[in-house]
Amino acid sequence: MKITVKTKMAAWWCAACLLSISTPALAQIDPTLAKVRATGVASLNASREVFYSPGQQERAESLAVLLHEVDAYLSEQLGVQAEFSVAVLDEAEWAEIEPFPYGLPYVSLEAPWVLVLPASPELSVLFPDFVELLGSVRAADMVDNIAFHELGHVYTSAFVYPEDLAGAPPVRWLDEFLATYFAYAFLVSVAPERAEIWNAFVSATISGPRPRFTSLADFEAEYYGYLGSPEGTANYGWYQAVFAQHAALIYGRSGLNFLRKLRLSLRAAPASEWSTQSAVEVLEALAPGTHAWAERLGRPNEGAK
């Protein structure tokens, strides 16, 4: 069945995080970096490893500069170093790493962190619908924008989580929300033209049909099930847009101070004791209105605002 523009708008973010939809046991043996190296692709002589497919050095250099800008901003603002590599791959090498459709940026399951990005965004499975909505230049930017959310996962691990937290995050919706918060902080502060594209997709997704599952409890319960299935991709994308909308609201009030305070609050309790309820309570104390937001998500026929 042909995927319509509206369906793709709802699902655009979902595929970017498909790699993290896995069992906790699998997260302990993530082989992404070893697989990238095994392809034999070259790497830049840079401060971090940036691998690239043959003929894609210029593209790799461009992405390296962009991601360095994100990394430098977050590192300077938060006083933390996030270690990661980048792999900029053509279709052939991409297929050797993971069986995902070409061009859906993703991050490895755990450290050593690797951001896997398309060398040719115009060949991304997302690109045709992005062109229809945004034009070719903005569509390519949108493919690359997704990488900021993936880098946000790396910063969530480096800055927010306690050092002894390994494997799958204890609260999945919180993990996705935080990854988006890091990405949005950079976009709105440093790259407003990219933030404009990001916000357009978020608005379009939320204004679409309300999906099957909407509550935070549903997100946790269905993360390894329906939301990870082909039928659930649009539903997963809706959740990502809802998280992005709430992140933007909180950032507008508190900026990066929210993350600094959240870090201390979350670390007050062992990660094994975290739950949806406790996470909502922590966020409510720092960002009043989160409890009402969470309740609203669980009510039938109500919007996300």
Secondary structure, DSSP 8 states (H G I E B T S, - for coil): ----HHHHHHHTTGGGGGGG-S-HHHHTT--HHHHHHHTT-EE-SSSS-EEE-TT-HHHHHHHHHHHHHHHHHHHHHHT----EEEEEE-HHHHHHH--S-TT--EE-SSSSEEEEEES-GGGSTTHHHHHHHH-HHHHHHHHHHHHHHHHHHHHIIIIIS-TT--SS-SSHHHHHHHHHHHHHHHHHHH-HHHHHHHHHHHHHHHTS---S--SHHHHHHHTTTGGGSGGGHHHHHHHHHHHHHHHHHHHHHHTTHHHHHHHHHHTTS-GGG--HHHHHHHHHHHSTTHHHHHHHHTSTT----
